[in-house]
Amino acid sequence: MPNIKSAIKRVKVTEKKNLRNRMIKSAMKTQIKKFETAIAAGEADAKLLSATQGAVDKAAAKGVMHKNAANRKKARLAKRLAKTAG
């Protein structure tokens, strides 16, 4: 444990940010898994894709993942839906 006051604060702030980032990332992963299981079952639709892309966008907006990585992930999800539908 740090002795300096500013270092103590940094530890607290880092813990809060880490928790927030993990929550956002976990929610995104859960939504992606839900989408993938729906694809496997043949029940995926544009509405579910939209919700999944929204979760990915939220993670990118909060800085949990890079903007380009989010766009790549969304494109791949849309491609998988089009592949199963077409």
PDB file of N, CA, C and O in Angstrom:
ATOM      1  N   MET A   1       0.846  -1.190   0.000  1.00  0.00           N
ATOM      2  CA  MET A   1       0.000   0.000   0.000  1.00  0.00           C
ATOM      3  C   MET A   1       0.886   1.246   0.000  1.00  0.00           C
ATOM      4  O   MET A   1       1.841   1.330   0.772  1.00  0.00           O
ATOM      5  N   PRO A   2       0.569   2.212  -0.866  1.00  0.00           N
ATOM      6  CA  PRO A   2       1.400   3.415  -0.947  1.00  0.00           C
ATOM      7  C   PRO A   2       1.242   4.313   0.281  1.00  0.00           C
ATOM      8  O   PRO A   2       0.213   4.303   0.956  1.00  0.00           O
ATOM      9  N   ASN A   3       2.285   5.082   0.542  1.00  0.00           N
ATOM     10  CA  ASN A   3       2.283   6.016   1.673  1.00  0.00           C
ATOM     11  C   ASN A   3       1.892   7.423   1.245  1.00  0.00           C
ATOM     12  O   ASN A   3       1.340   8.184   2.040  1.00  0.00           O
ATOM     13  N   ILE A   4       2.170   7.770   0.011  1.00  0.00           N
ATOM     14  CA  ILE A   4       1.921   9.121  -0.477  1.00  0.00           C
ATOM     15  C   ILE A   4       0.434   9.277  -0.798  1.00  0.00           C
ATOM     16  O   ILE A   4      -0.197   8.387  -1.369  1.00  0.00           O
ATOM     17  N   LYS A   5      -0.103  10.436  -0.414  1.00  0.00           N
ATOM     18  CA  LYS A   5      -1.529  10.679  -0.531  1.00  0.00           C
ATOM     19  C   LYS A   5      -2.020  10.574  -1.981  1.00  0.00           C
ATOM     20  O   LYS A   5      -3.070   9.985  -2.234  1.00  0.00           O
ATOM     21  N   SER A   6      -1.281  11.132  -2.916  1.00  0.00           N
ATOM     22  CA  SER A   6      -1.697  11.099  -4.319  1.00  0.00           C
ATOM     23  C   SER A   6      -1.653   9.674  -4.869  1.00  0.00           C
ATOM     24  O   SER A   6      -2.480   9.299  -5.700  1.00  0.00           O
ATOM     25  N   ALA A   7      -0.690   8.887  -4.404  1.00  0.00           N
ATOM     26  CA  ALA A   7      -0.590   7.493  -4.843  1.00  0.00           C
ATOM     27  C   ALA A   7      -1.755   6.669  -4.298  1.00  0.00           C
ATOM     28  O   ALA A   7      -2.262   5.779  -4.981  1.00  0.00           O
ATOM     29  N   ILE A   8      -2.179   6.966  -3.068  1.00  0.00           N
ATOM     30  CA  ILE A   8      -3.334   6.289  -2.478  1.00  0.00           C
ATOM     31  C   ILE A   8      -4.582   6.583  -3.313  1.00  0.00           C
ATOM     32  O   ILE A   8      -5.389   5.695  -3.588  1.00  0.00           O
ATOM     33  N   LYS A   9      -4.720   7.859  -3.711  1.00  0.00           N
ATOM     34  CA  LYS A   9      -5.862   8.245  -4.534  1.00  0.00           C
ATOM     35  C   LYS A   9      -5.814   7.538  -5.887  1.00  0.00           C
ATOM     36  O   LYS A   9      -6.836   7.067  -6.385  1.00  0.00           O
ATOM     37  N   ARG A  10      -4.632   7.467  -6.470  1.00  0.00           N
ATOM     38  CA  ARG A  10      -4.502   6.810  -7.781  1.00  0.00           C
ATOM     39  C   ARG A  10      -4.930   5.343  -7.696  1.00  0.00           C
ATOM     40  O   ARG A  10      -5.561   4.828  -8.619  1.00  0.00           O
ATOM     41  N   VAL A  11      -4.591   4.672  -6.600  1.00  0.00           N
ATOM     42  CA  VAL A  11      -4.985   3.270  -6.417  1.00  0.00           C
ATOM     43  C   VAL A  11      -6.505   3.159  -6.381  1.00  0.00           C
ATOM     44  O   VAL A  11      -7.084   2.280  -7.019  1.00  0.00           O
ATOM     45  N   LYS A  12      -7.154   4.059  -5.628  1.00  0.00           N
ATOM     46  CA  LYS A  12      -8.611   4.039  -5.523  1.00  0.00           C
ATOM     47  C   LYS A  12      -9.272   4.305  -6.869  1.00  0.00           C
ATOM     48  O   LYS A  12     -10.212   3.612  -7.258  1.00  0.00           O
ATOM     49  N   VAL A  13      -8.770   5.317  -7.578  1.00  0.00           N
ATOM     50  CA  VAL A  13      -9.338   5.689  -8.873  1.00  0.00           C
ATOM     51  C   VAL A  13      -9.154   4.554  -9.875  1.00  0.00           C
ATOM     52  O   VAL A  13     -10.059   4.240 -10.648  1.00  0.00           O
ATOM     53  N   THR A  14      -7.978   3.947  -9.853  1.00  0.00           N
ATOM     54  CA  THR A  14      -7.691   2.842 -10.770  1.00  0.00           C
ATOM     55  C   THR A  14      -8.615   1.659 -10.506  1.00  0.00           C
ATOM     56  O   THR A  14      -9.095   1.027 -11.448  1.00  0.00           O
ATOM     57  N   GLU A  15      -8.866   1.357  -9.253  1.00  0.00           N
ATOM     58  CA  GLU A  15      -9.771   0.256  -8.914  1.00  0.00           C
ATOM     59  C   GLU A  15     -11.178   0.525  -9.430  1.00  0.00           C
ATOM     60  O   GLU A  15     -11.826  -0.374  -9.967  1.00  0.00           O
ATOM     61  N   LYS A  16     -11.659   1.770  -9.267  1.00  0.00           N
ATOM     62  CA  LYS A  16     -12.988   2.131  -9.747  1.00  0.00           C
ATOM     63  C   LYS A  16     -13.078   2.005 -11.267  1.00  0.00           C
ATOM     64  O   LYS A  16     -14.030   1.438 -11.802  1.00  0.00           O
ATOM     65  N   LYS A  17     -12.070   2.543 -11.947  1.00  0.00           N
ATOM     66  CA  LYS A  17     -12.072   2.493 -13.409  1.00  0.00           C
ATOM     67  C   LYS A  17     -11.972   1.060 -13.908  1.00  0.00           C
ATOM     68  O   LYS A  17     -12.614   0.689 -14.890  1.00  0.00           O
ATOM     69  N   ASN A  18     -11.162   0.255 -13.225  1.00  0.00           N
ATOM     70  CA  ASN A  18     -10.996  -1.142 -13.613  1.00  0.00           C
ATOM     71  C   ASN A  18     -12.315  -1.892 -13.485  1.00  0.00           C
ATOM     72  O   ASN A  18     -12.673  -2.679 -14.361  1.00  0.00           O
ATOM     73  N   LEU A  19     -13.037  -1.651 -12.397  1.00  0.00           N
ATOM     74  CA  LEU A  19     -14.331  -2.285 -12.177  1.00  0.00           C
ATOM     75  C   LEU A  19     -15.320  -1.878 -13.260  1.00  0.00           C
ATOM     76  O   LEU A  19     -16.039  -2.716 -13.805  1.00  0.00           O
ATOM     77  N   ARG A  20     -15.351  -0.588 -13.568  1.00  0.00           N
ATOM     78  CA  ARG A  20     -16.258  -0.067 -14.595  1.00  0.00           C
ATOM     79  C   ARG A  20     -15.948  -0.685 -15.957  1.00  0.00           C
ATOM     80  O   ARG A  20     -16.854  -1.112 -16.673  1.00  0.00           O
ATOM     81  N   ASN A  21     -14.670  -0.730 -16.305  1.00  0.00           N
ATOM     82  CA  ASN A  21     -14.269  -1.302 -17.592  1.00  0.00           C
ATOM     83  C   ASN A  21     -14.623  -2.782 -17.681  1.00  0.00           C
ATOM     84  O   ASN A  21     -15.085  -3.256 -18.720  1.00  0.00           O
ATOM     85  N   ARG A  22     -14.403  -3.514 -16.580  1.00  0.00           N
ATOM     86  CA  ARG A  22     -14.737  -4.942 -16.576  1.00  0.00           C
ATOM     87  C   ARG A  22     -16.231  -5.160 -16.750  1.00  0.00           C
ATOM     88  O   ARG A  22     -16.645  -6.084 -17.450  1.00  0.00           O
ATOM     89  N   MET A  23     -17.049  -4.313 -16.117  1.00  0.00           N
ATOM     90  CA  MET A  23     -18.498  -4.432 -16.233  1.00  0.00           C
ATOM     91  C   MET A  23     -18.949  -4.198 -17.671  1.00  0.00           C
ATOM     92  O   MET A  23     -19.776  -4.943 -18.197  1.00  0.00           O
ATOM     93  N   ILE A  24     -18.413  -3.179 -18.295  1.00  0.00           N
ATOM     94  CA  ILE A  24     -18.779  -2.852 -19.671  1.00  0.00           C
ATOM     95  C   ILE A  24     -18.328  -3.958 -20.616  1.00  0.00           C
ATOM     96  O   ILE A  24     -19.080  -4.371 -21.500  1.00  0.00           O
ATOM     97  N   LYS A  25     -17.100  -4.438 -20.430  1.00  0.00           N
ATOM     98  CA  LYS A  25     -16.569  -5.496 -21.290  1.00  0.00           C
ATOM     99  C   LYS A  25     -17.355  -6.784 -21.103  1.00  0.00           C
ATOM    100  O   LYS A  25     -17.623  -7.494 -22.072  1.00  0.00           O
ATOM    101  N   SER A  26     -17.726  -7.091 -19.870  1.00  0.00           N
ATOM    102  CA  SER A  26     -18.491  -8.292 -19.577  1.00  0.00           C
ATOM    103  C   SER A  26     -19.874  -8.230 -20.214  1.00  0.00           C
ATOM    104  O   SER A  26     -20.347  -9.217 -20.777  1.00  0.00           O
ATOM    105  N   ALA A  27     -20.520  -7.072 -20.127  1.00  0.00           N
ATOM    106  CA  ALA A  27     -21.843  -6.909 -20.730  1.00  0.00           C
ATOM    107  C   ALA A  27     -21.764  -7.074 -22.248  1.00  0.00           C
ATOM    108  O   ALA A  27     -22.643  -7.676 -22.864  1.00  0.00           O
ATOM    109  N   MET A  28     -20.704  -6.535 -22.839  1.00  0.00           N
ATOM    110  CA  MET A  28     -20.514  -6.660 -24.283  1.00  0.00           C
ATOM    111  C   MET A  28     -20.318  -8.124 -24.675  1.00  0.00           C
ATOM    112  O   MET A  28     -20.926  -8.602 -25.632  1.00  0.00           O
ATOM    113  N   LYS A  29     -19.469  -8.827 -23.933  1.00  0.00           N
ATOM    114  CA  LYS A  29     -19.205 -10.234 -24.238  1.00  0.00           C
ATOM    115  C   LYS A  29     -20.462 -11.081 -24.072  1.00  0.00           C
ATOM    116  O   LYS A  29     -20.706 -11.988 -24.868  1.00  0.00           O
ATOM    117  N   THR A  30     -21.258 -10.796 -23.049  1.00  0.00           N
ATOM    118  CA  THR A  30     -22.491 -11.529 -22.818  1.00  0.00           C
ATOM    119  C   THR A  30     -23.446 -11.337 -23.990  1.00  0.00           C
ATOM    120  O   THR A  30     -24.065 -12.290 -24.463  1.00  0.00           O
ATOM    121  N   GLN A  31     -23.558 -10.093 -24.453  1.00  0.00           N
ATOM    122  CA  GLN A  31     -24.446  -9.802 -25.576  1.00  0.00           C
ATOM    123  C   GLN A  31     -23.963 -10.495 -26.849  1.00  0.00           C
ATOM    124  O   GLN A  31     -24.776 -10.990 -27.630  1.00  0.00           O
ATOM    125  N   ILE A  32     -22.659 -10.533 -27.062  1.00  0.00           N
ATOM    126  CA  ILE A  32     -22.101 -11.207 -28.240  1.00  0.00           C
ATOM    127  C   ILE A  32     -22.374 -12.708 -28.172  1.00  0.00           C
ATOM    128  O   ILE A  32     -22.725 -13.324 -29.179  1.00  0.00           O
ATOM    129  N   LYS A  33     -22.215 -13.295 -26.990  1.00  0.00           N
ATOM    130  CA  LYS A  33     -22.493 -14.725 -26.826  1.00  0.00           C
ATOM    131  C   LYS A  33     -23.967 -15.021 -27.089  1.00  0.00           C
ATOM    132  O   LYS A  33     -24.297 -16.035 -27.705  1.00  0.00           O
ATOM    133  N   LYS A  34     -24.852 -14.141 -26.627  1.00  0.00           N
ATOM    134  CA  LYS A  34     -26.282 -14.306 -26.860  1.00  0.00           C
ATOM    135  C   LYS A  34     -26.571 -14.281 -28.361  1.00  0.00           C
ATOM    136  O   LYS A  34     -27.373 -15.070 -28.860  1.00  0.00           O
ATOM    137  N   PHE A  35     -25.910 -13.365 -29.076  1.00  0.00           N
ATOM    138  CA  PHE A  35     -26.080 -13.264 -30.522  1.00  0.00           C
ATOM    139  C   PHE A  35     -25.567 -14.518 -31.221  1.00  0.00           C
ATOM    140  O   PHE A  35     -26.216 -15.038 -32.128  1.00  0.00           O
ATOM    141  N   GLU A  36     -24.404 -15.000 -30.798  1.00  0.00           N
ATOM    142  CA  GLU A  36     -23.808 -16.180 -31.430  1.00  0.00           C
ATOM    143  C   GLU A  36     -24.644 -17.437 -31.188  1.00  0.00           C
ATOM    144  O   GLU A  36     -24.766 -18.275 -32.081  1.00  0.00           O
ATOM    145  N   THR A  37     -25.218 -17.579 -29.998  1.00  0.00           N
ATOM    146  CA  THR A  37     -26.076 -18.739 -29.744  1.00  0.00           C
ATOM    147  C   THR A  37     -27.360 -18.650 -30.562  1.00  0.00           C
ATOM    148  O   THR A  37     -27.895 -19.668 -30.999  1.00  0.00           O
ATOM    149  N   ALA A  38     -27.852 -17.426 -30.767  1.00  0.00           N
ATOM    150  CA  ALA A  38     -29.042 -17.239 -31.599  1.00  0.00           C
ATOM    151  C   ALA A  38     -28.729 -17.590 -33.056  1.00  0.00           C
ATOM    152  O   ALA A  38     -29.570 -18.160 -33.750  1.00  0.00           O
ATOM    153  N   ILE A  39     -27.544 -17.256 -33.511  1.00  0.00           N
ATOM    154  CA  ILE A  39     -27.132 -17.616 -34.874  1.00  0.00           C
ATOM    155  C   ILE A  39     -27.052 -19.128 -35.006  1.00  0.00           C
ATOM    156  O   ILE A  39     -27.516 -19.699 -35.993  1.00  0.00           O
ATOM    157  N   ALA A  40     -26.462 -19.774 -34.008  1.00  0.00           N
ATOM    158  CA  ALA A  40     -26.325 -21.230 -34.043  1.00  0.00           C
ATOM    159  C   ALA A  40     -27.700 -21.910 -34.061  1.00  0.00           C
ATOM    160  O   ALA A  40     -27.875 -22.952 -34.694  1.00  0.00           O
ATOM    161  N   ALA A  41     -28.659 -21.317 -33.369  1.00  0.00           N
ATOM    162  CA  ALA A  41     -30.002 -21.881 -33.313  1.00  0.00           C
ATOM    163  C   ALA A  41     -30.855 -21.445 -34.501  1.00  0.00           C
ATOM    164  O   ALA A  41     -31.958 -21.952 -34.705  1.00  0.00           O
ATOM    165  N   GLY A  42     -30.329 -20.498 -35.285  1.00  0.00           N
ATOM    166  CA  GLY A  42     -31.074 -20.000 -36.439  1.00  0.00           C
ATOM    167  C   GLY A  42     -32.149 -19.004 -36.076  1.00  0.00           C
ATOM    168  O   GLY A  42     -33.093 -18.808 -36.841  1.00  0.00           O
ATOM    169  N   GLU A  43     -32.028 -18.371 -34.923  1.00  0.00           N
ATOM    170  CA  GLU A  43     -33.046 -17.428 -34.446  1.00  0.00           C
ATOM    171  C   GLU A  43     -32.570 -15.980 -34.464  1.00  0.00           C
ATOM    172  O   GLU A  43     -33.262 -15.096 -33.959  1.00  0.00           O
ATOM    173  N   ALA A  44     -31.397 -15.728 -35.039  1.00  0.00           N
ATOM    174  CA  ALA A  44     -30.852 -14.376 -35.043  1.00  0.00           C
ATOM    175  C   ALA A  44     -31.622 -13.500 -36.019  1.00  0.00           C
ATOM    176  O   ALA A  44     -32.032 -13.953 -37.089  1.00  0.00           O
ATOM    177  N   ASP A  45     -31.816 -12.235 -35.637  1.00  0.00           N
ATOM    178  CA  ASP A  45     -32.475 -11.284 -36.515  1.00  0.00           C
ATOM    179  C   ASP A  45     -31.791  -9.930 -36.418  1.00  0.00           C
ATOM    180  O   ASP A  45     -30.850  -9.754 -35.644  1.00  0.00           O
ATOM    181  N   ALA A  46     -32.265  -8.981 -37.200  1.00  0.00           N
ATOM    182  CA  ALA A  46     -31.649  -7.653 -37.254  1.00  0.00           C
ATOM    183  C   ALA A  46     -31.780  -6.930 -35.913  1.00  0.00           C
ATOM    184  O   ALA A  46     -30.917  -6.132 -35.549  1.00  0.00           O
ATOM    185  N   LYS A  47     -32.849  -7.206 -35.186  1.00  0.00           N
ATOM    186  CA  LYS A  47     -33.059  -6.551 -33.894  1.00  0.00           C
ATOM    187  C   LYS A  47     -31.982  -6.967 -32.887  1.00  0.00           C
ATOM    188  O   LYS A  47     -31.451  -6.135 -32.151  1.00  0.00           O
ATOM    189  N   LEU A  48     -31.672  -8.251 -32.868  1.00  0.00           N
ATOM    190  CA  LEU A  48     -30.633  -8.758 -31.967  1.00  0.00           C
ATOM    191  C   LEU A  48     -29.260  -8.243 -32.397  1.00  0.00           C
ATOM    192  O   LEU A  48     -28.420  -7.925 -31.555  1.00  0.00           O
ATOM    193  N   LEU A  49     -29.036  -8.164 -33.704  1.00  0.00           N
ATOM    194  CA  LEU A  49     -27.781  -7.614 -34.220  1.00  0.00           C
ATOM    195  C   LEU A  49     -27.621  -6.165 -33.784  1.00  0.00           C
ATOM    196  O   LEU A  49     -26.534  -5.742 -33.390  1.00  0.00           O
ATOM    197  N   SER A  50     -28.703  -5.414 -33.857  1.00  0.00           N
ATOM    198  CA  SER A  50     -28.677  -4.008 -33.464  1.00  0.00           C
ATOM    199  C   SER A  50     -28.325  -3.854 -31.984  1.00  0.00           C
ATOM    200  O   SER A  50     -27.539  -2.981 -31.619  1.00  0.00           O
ATOM    201  N   ALA A  51     -28.901  -4.694 -31.143  1.00  0.00           N
ATOM    202  CA  ALA A  51     -28.615  -4.644 -29.704  1.00  0.00           C
ATOM    203  C   ALA A  51     -27.156  -5.003 -29.429  1.00  0.00           C
ATOM    204  O   ALA A  51     -26.508  -4.405 -28.571  1.00  0.00           O
ATOM    205  N   THR A  52     -26.655  -5.981 -30.164  1.00  0.00           N
ATOM    206  CA  THR A  52     -25.267  -6.404 -29.989  1.00  0.00           C
ATOM    207  C   THR A  52     -24.313  -5.313 -30.451  1.00  0.00           C
ATOM    208  O   THR A  52     -23.318  -5.027 -29.785  1.00  0.00           O
ATOM    209  N   GLN A  53     -24.615  -4.710 -31.582  1.00  0.00           N
ATOM    210  CA  GLN A  53     -23.766  -3.624 -32.074  1.00  0.00           C
ATOM    211  C   GLN A  53     -23.810  -2.428 -31.134  1.00  0.00           C
ATOM    212  O   GLN A  53     -22.820  -1.711 -30.990  1.00  0.00           O
ATOM    213  N   GLY A  54     -24.946  -2.212 -30.498  1.00  0.00           N
ATOM    214  CA  GLY A  54     -25.063  -1.132 -29.514  1.00  0.00           C
ATOM    215  C   GLY A  54     -24.159  -1.366 -28.314  1.00  0.00           C
ATOM    216  O   GLY A  54     -23.539  -0.434 -27.801  1.00  0.00           O
ATOM    217  N   ALA A  55     -24.087  -2.620 -27.869  1.00  0.00           N
ATOM    218  CA  ALA A  55     -23.213  -2.954 -26.745  1.00  0.00           C
ATOM    219  C   ALA A  55     -21.748  -2.747 -27.119  1.00  0.00           C
ATOM    220  O   ALA A  55     -20.954  -2.278 -26.304  1.00  0.00           O
ATOM    221  N   VAL A  56     -21.397  -3.097 -28.354  1.00  0.00           N
ATOM    222  CA  VAL A  56     -20.021  -2.908 -28.831  1.00  0.00           C
ATOM    223  C   VAL A  56     -19.717  -1.411 -28.951  1.00  0.00           C
ATOM    224  O   VAL A  56     -18.634  -0.962 -28.576  1.00  0.00           O
ATOM    225  N   ASP A  57     -20.683  -0.642 -29.476  1.00  0.00           N
ATOM    226  CA  ASP A  57     -20.512   0.810 -29.581  1.00  0.00           C
ATOM    227  C   ASP A  57     -20.321   1.451 -28.213  1.00  0.00           C
ATOM    228  O   ASP A  57     -19.506   2.360 -28.052  1.00  0.00           O
ATOM    229  N   LYS A  58     -21.070   0.978 -27.241  1.00  0.00           N
ATOM    230  CA  LYS A  58     -20.982   1.537 -25.882  1.00  0.00           C
ATOM    231  C   LYS A  58     -19.583   1.293 -25.304  1.00  0.00           C
ATOM    232  O   LYS A  58     -19.002   2.167 -24.661  1.00  0.00           O
ATOM    233  N   ALA A  59     -19.058   0.090 -25.546  1.00  0.00           N
ATOM    234  CA  ALA A  59     -17.714  -0.222 -25.058  1.00  0.00           C
ATOM    235  C   ALA A  59     -16.677   0.674 -25.714  1.00  0.00           C
ATOM    236  O   ALA A  59     -15.729   1.115 -25.065  1.00  0.00           O
ATOM    237  N   ALA A  60     -16.859   0.942 -27.003  1.00  0.00           N
ATOM    238  CA  ALA A  60     -15.923   1.810 -27.716  1.00  0.00           C
ATOM    239  C   ALA A  60     -16.049   3.244 -27.227  1.00  0.00           C
ATOM    240  O   ALA A  60     -15.044   3.939 -27.076  1.00  0.00           O
ATOM    241  N   ALA A  61     -17.270   3.692 -26.978  1.00  0.00           N
ATOM    242  CA  ALA A  61     -17.495   5.061 -26.513  1.00  0.00           C
ATOM    243  C   ALA A  61     -16.898   5.286 -25.133  1.00  0.00           C
ATOM    244  O   ALA A  61     -16.419   6.379 -24.829  1.00  0.00           O
ATOM    245  N   LYS A  62     -16.926   4.254 -24.298  1.00  0.00           N
ATOM    246  CA  LYS A  62     -16.376   4.373 -22.946  1.00  0.00           C
ATOM    247  C   LYS A  62     -14.869   4.176 -22.916  1.00  0.00           C
ATOM    248  O   LYS A  62     -14.246   4.337 -21.867  1.00  0.00           O
ATOM    249  N   GLY A  63     -14.272   3.829 -24.052  1.00  0.00           N
ATOM    250  CA  GLY A  63     -12.826   3.670 -24.116  1.00  0.00           C
ATOM    251  C   GLY A  63     -12.338   2.301 -23.699  1.00  0.00           C
ATOM    252  O   GLY A  63     -11.141   2.114 -23.479  1.00  0.00           O
ATOM    253  N   VAL A  64     -13.243   1.336 -23.585  1.00  0.00           N
ATOM    254  CA  VAL A  64     -12.860  -0.017 -23.188  1.00  0.00           C
ATOM    255  C   VAL A  64     -12.172  -0.726 -24.348  1.00  0.00           C
ATOM    256  O   VAL A  64     -11.263  -1.532 -24.153  1.00  0.00           O
ATOM    257  N   MET A  65     -12.624  -0.410 -25.558  1.00  0.00           N
ATOM    258  CA  MET A  65     -11.976  -0.969 -26.746  1.00  0.00           C
ATOM    259  C   MET A  65     -11.812   0.141 -27.775  1.00  0.00           C
ATOM    260  O   MET A  65     -12.505   1.158 -27.727  1.00  0.00           O
ATOM    261  N   HIS A  66     -10.894  -0.066 -28.695  1.00  0.00           N
ATOM    262  CA  HIS A  66     -10.599   0.936 -29.713  1.00  0.00           C
ATOM    263  C   HIS A  66     -11.744   1.023 -30.714  1.00  0.00           C
ATOM    264  O   HIS A  66     -12.431   0.038 -30.985  1.00  0.00           O
ATOM    265  N   LYS A  67     -11.933   2.216 -31.253  1.00  0.00           N
ATOM    266  CA  LYS A  67     -13.015   2.481 -32.197  1.00  0.00           C
ATOM    267  C   LYS A  67     -12.944   1.556 -33.421  1.00  0.00           C
ATOM    268  O   LYS A  67     -13.964   1.024 -33.858  1.00  0.00           O
ATOM    269  N   ASN A  68     -11.757   1.371 -33.961  1.00  0.00           N
ATOM    270  CA  ASN A  68     -11.612   0.526 -35.150  1.00  0.00           C
ATOM    271  C   ASN A  68     -11.861  -0.943 -34.822  1.00  0.00           C
ATOM    272  O   ASN A  68     -12.417  -1.674 -35.642  1.00  0.00           O
ATOM    273  N   ALA A  69     -11.459  -1.377 -33.644  1.00  0.00           N
ATOM    274  CA  ALA A  69     -11.714  -2.754 -33.220  1.00  0.00           C
ATOM    275  C   ALA A  69     -13.218  -2.979 -33.088  1.00  0.00           C
ATOM    276  O   ALA A  69     -13.729  -4.040 -33.445  1.00  0.00           O
ATOM    277  N   ALA A  70     -13.919  -1.973 -32.572  1.00  0.00           N
ATOM    278  CA  ALA A  70     -15.376  -2.071 -32.435  1.00  0.00           C
ATOM    279  C   ALA A  70     -16.034  -2.152 -33.807  1.00  0.00           C
ATOM    280  O   ALA A  70     -16.942  -2.957 -34.017  1.00  0.00           O
ATOM    281  N   ASN A  71     -15.580  -1.328 -34.733  1.00  0.00           N
ATOM    282  CA  ASN A  71     -16.146  -1.349 -36.088  1.00  0.00           C
ATOM    283  C   ASN A  71     -15.886  -2.683 -36.772  1.00  0.00           C
ATOM    284  O   ASN A  71     -16.751  -3.203 -37.475  1.00  0.00           O
ATOM    285  N   ARG A  72     -14.703  -3.232 -36.568  1.00  0.00           N
ATOM    286  CA  ARG A  72     -14.368  -4.530 -37.157  1.00  0.00           C
ATOM    287  C   ARG A  72     -15.270  -5.627 -36.578  1.00  0.00           C
ATOM    288  O   ARG A  72     -15.765  -6.485 -37.309  1.00  0.00           O
ATOM    289  N   LYS A  73     -15.474  -5.587 -35.269  1.00  0.00           N
ATOM    290  CA  LYS A  73     -16.315  -6.590 -34.613  1.00  0.00           C
ATOM    291  C   LYS A  73     -17.758  -6.483 -35.103  1.00  0.00           C
ATOM    292  O   LYS A  73     -18.399  -7.503 -35.354  1.00  0.00           O
ATOM    293  N   LYS A  74     -18.273  -5.268 -35.241  1.00  0.00           N
ATOM    294  CA  LYS A  74     -19.642  -5.068 -35.719  1.00  0.00           C
ATOM    295  C   LYS A  74     -19.797  -5.571 -37.152  1.00  0.00           C
ATOM    296  O   LYS A  74     -20.808  -6.185 -37.494  1.00  0.00           O
ATOM    297  N   ALA A  75     -18.806  -5.312 -37.975  1.00  0.00           N
ATOM    298  CA  ALA A  75     -18.860  -5.762 -39.370  1.00  0.00           C
ATOM    299  C   ALA A  75     -18.864  -7.282 -39.448  1.00  0.00           C
ATOM    300  O   ALA A  75     -19.585  -7.865 -40.259  1.00  0.00           O
ATOM    301  N   ARG A  76     -18.067  -7.918 -38.612  1.00  0.00           N
ATOM    302  CA  ARG A  76     -18.010  -9.374 -38.617  1.00  0.00           C
ATOM    303  C   ARG A  76     -19.314  -9.991 -38.123  1.00  0.00           C
ATOM    304  O   ARG A  76     -19.748 -11.028 -38.625  1.00  0.00           O
ATOM    305  N   LEU A  77     -19.937  -9.347 -37.138  1.00  0.00           N
ATOM    306  CA  LEU A  77     -21.224  -9.837 -36.653  1.00  0.00           C
ATOM    307  C   LEU A  77     -22.288  -9.727 -37.744  1.00  0.00           C
ATOM    308  O   LEU A  77     -23.078 -10.650 -37.946  1.00  0.00           O
ATOM    309  N   ALA A  78     -22.302  -8.596 -38.443  1.00  0.00           N
ATOM    310  CA  ALA A  78     -23.269  -8.397 -39.518  1.00  0.00           C
ATOM    311  C   ALA A  78     -23.035  -9.400 -40.645  1.00  0.00           C
ATOM    312  O   ALA A  78     -23.981  -9.911 -41.246  1.00  0.00           O
ATOM    313  N   LYS A  79     -21.780  -9.669 -40.917  1.00  0.00           N
ATOM    314  CA  LYS A  79     -21.414 -10.630 -41.964  1.00  0.00           C
ATOM    315  C   LYS A  79     -21.912 -12.027 -41.599  1.00  0.00           C
ATOM    316  O   LYS A  79     -22.414 -12.756 -42.454  1.00  0.00           O
ATOM    317  N   ARG A  80     -21.768 -12.397 -40.318  1.00  0.00           N
ATOM    318  CA  ARG A  80     -22.236 -13.727 -39.871  1.00  0.00           C
ATOM    319  C   ARG A  80     -23.751 -13.831 -39.991  1.00  0.00           C
ATOM    320  O   ARG A  80     -24.276 -14.874 -40.382  1.00  0.00           O
ATOM    321  N   LEU A  81     -24.460 -12.744 -39.652  1.00  0.00           N
ATOM    322  CA  LEU A  81     -25.919 -12.770 -39.771  1.00  0.00           C
ATOM    323  C   LEU A  81     -26.330 -12.893 -41.231  1.00  0.00           C
ATOM    324  O   LEU A  81     -27.238 -13.660 -41.554  1.00  0.00           O
ATOM    325  N   ALA A  82     -25.680 -12.154 -42.109  1.00  0.00           N
ATOM    326  CA  ALA A  82     -25.997 -12.203 -43.538  1.00  0.00           C
ATOM    327  C   ALA A  82     -25.702 -13.590 -44.121  1.00  0.00           C
ATOM    328  O   ALA A  82     -26.418 -14.076 -44.997  1.00  0.00           O
ATOM    329  N   LYS A  83     -24.656 -14.202 -43.626  1.00  0.00           N
ATOM    330  CA  LYS A  83     -24.268 -15.534 -44.112  1.00  0.00           C
ATOM    331  C   LYS A  83     -25.331 -16.574 -43.748  1.00  0.00           C
ATOM    332  O   LYS A  83     -25.664 -17.439 -44.559  1.00  0.00           O
ATOM    333  N   THR A  84     -25.861 -16.484 -42.521  1.00  0.00           N
ATOM    334  CA  THR A  84     -26.876 -17.457 -42.088  1.00  0.00           C
ATOM    335  C   THR A  84     -28.224 -17.177 -42.724  1.00  0.00           C
ATOM    336  O   THR A  84     -28.984 -18.102 -43.011  1.00  0.00           O
ATOM    337  N   ALA A  85     -28.528 -15.891 -42.949  1.00  0.00           N
ATOM    338  CA  ALA A  85     -29.821 -15.514 -43.536  1.00  0.00           C
ATOM    339  C   ALA A  85     -29.840 -15.783 -45.036  1.00  0.00           C
ATOM    340  O   ALA A  85     -30.868 -16.158 -45.600  1.00  0.00           O
ATOM    341  N   GLY A  86     -28.687 -15.587 -45.674  1.00  0.00           N
ATOM    342  CA  GLY A  86     -28.632 -15.695 -47.132  1.00  0.00           C
ATOM    343  C   GLY A  86     -28.334 -17.058 -47.561  1.00  0.00           C
ATOM    344  O   GLY A  86     -28.251 -17.324 -48.760  1.00  0.00           O
TER     345      GLY A  86
END
